[in-house]
Amino acid sequence: MAYTKNSNSVRQANIPSNMYRFSNGKKHDFRLFKESKILIHPKVKAITDTGYQGIQKIHNNSELPKKKSKKNTLTKNDKKNNPRLAGERVVNETVIGMLKRFKIIADKYRNRRKRFGLRFNLISGIYNFELL
């Protein structure tokens, strides 16, 4: 049984781009992103979740939600900014949900892992075709 994890990106027009990277389910998302060596254009804003802490070192134009620590609470500005970022990240999660309508992506992948990328690209192509 192969547990697969994919790291993808979604452009502003809700179209999944072909920046997919696949791994077994044990690899962390940010490590998968770093190992893929994907270069994001400096003008493109990367809005990520807290799992991507450290992306500012790789890509300057990125935003992460702020986390409160035990000693310091969040400022009012941070409390306003976090829901805004979450709202912008929802676009990506919506596209992932659309792709997971296909059972092959939603469930454990039980075929050869080598072919998962091809099948994922085919499914995202079907999704892109529906948007046109």
N, C-alpha and C positions, 0 to 999 in steps of 0.2 A: 504494500500500500504506500503510495507516495503522497505525502503532504506537500502541497505546493503553496508558495507565497508569491504574490506578484506585487510589484511596485510600479504604479503607473502614474501618469500625469494627465491632467485634463486642461485643455485650452479654454479660453473664456467662452467660446461658442458651444460649450458642452460636448465637444467632439473629442473622444480620447485620442491623444496623439500616439505615435508609435514608439514611445519611450517606455517600453515594457521590459522589466527584468524579472526573471523567475529564479526561484531557489526552493530548497526544501523548507518546510515550515519552521525550522529551528533558527533561521537566520533573522536577525533584527532588521527592521525596515531601513534604518539609517545606514547600517553596515552594507546592506544590499545597494543602497543608493551610492555610497562612497565607492564600492567596488565596481559599480557599473561605469564610473568615470563619465557620467553624463554631464555635459557642460550646458548650463542654462545661460541664455543671453543676459548680460548685465541689466538691460532695461526691463526684463521680465521679473515681475514680483512673485516670489515663491511664498505661498501661505501654507504653512505646515502645522501639524499638531506637535505636542510636546515631546513626542518620540524622536523628533529630528533636532534635538538640542545639539548645537555645534555646527549647524548649517551656515551660520553667519560667517564662520571662518572660510567656508568654501564659496558661498554666494552672499555678497553684501546686501543685495536687495531682497531680503527675506524677513518674514514676520512670524513670530511665535507668540502664543498666548503666555502671559506671565503667570507664574505659579507663586502662591504665597508660601512663605517658610514658617517654621515654628515661631520664630521671633518677630518677623516682620509681616504685617498684613498688607494687602494690596491697596494701592492708592486709588482715589476715585477715578483718575484717568485710566488706570489699568482695568478697573472694574467695568468701565464703559467700553474699553477697547476689546476685551476678551469676547463678549457676545458678538461684536461686529466681525471679528475674525472667524468665529464659529459659523456665522451666517454665510461668510464667503467660502468657507471650507465645505459647506453643505452641498455645493455644486458638484464637487468631486465625489462625495459620498452618494449622491443621487445617481451619477453615471455608473458607479460601481454596483449600486443596487439594480440598475437596468441590466447590466451585463450578467448579474447573478440570476436573472430570470432563466438563463440557460443552466440546466442542472449540472452540466459538465464543469462549470466554474464554481457553482455553489457548493457542491459536495466534494468529498475526497476524490482526487483524481486517481483512477485505478489502472490507467494505461501507461504506456512508455512515457517517461517524463520528457524525453527528447522531442516528442510531438506536441507537448502542451503549448509551446509558444505558437506553433502554426495554428492550432485550434483556437487559441485566444485571439490571435490576429484575425482569423476568419469571423469570429463572433463580433469583435469590435468593428469589422468591416460591415457586417449586417446592421449593426447599430448605427453606424455612420450613414448607411444607405437609407435607413428609415428617417433620418433627420433631413435628408434632401427633399 
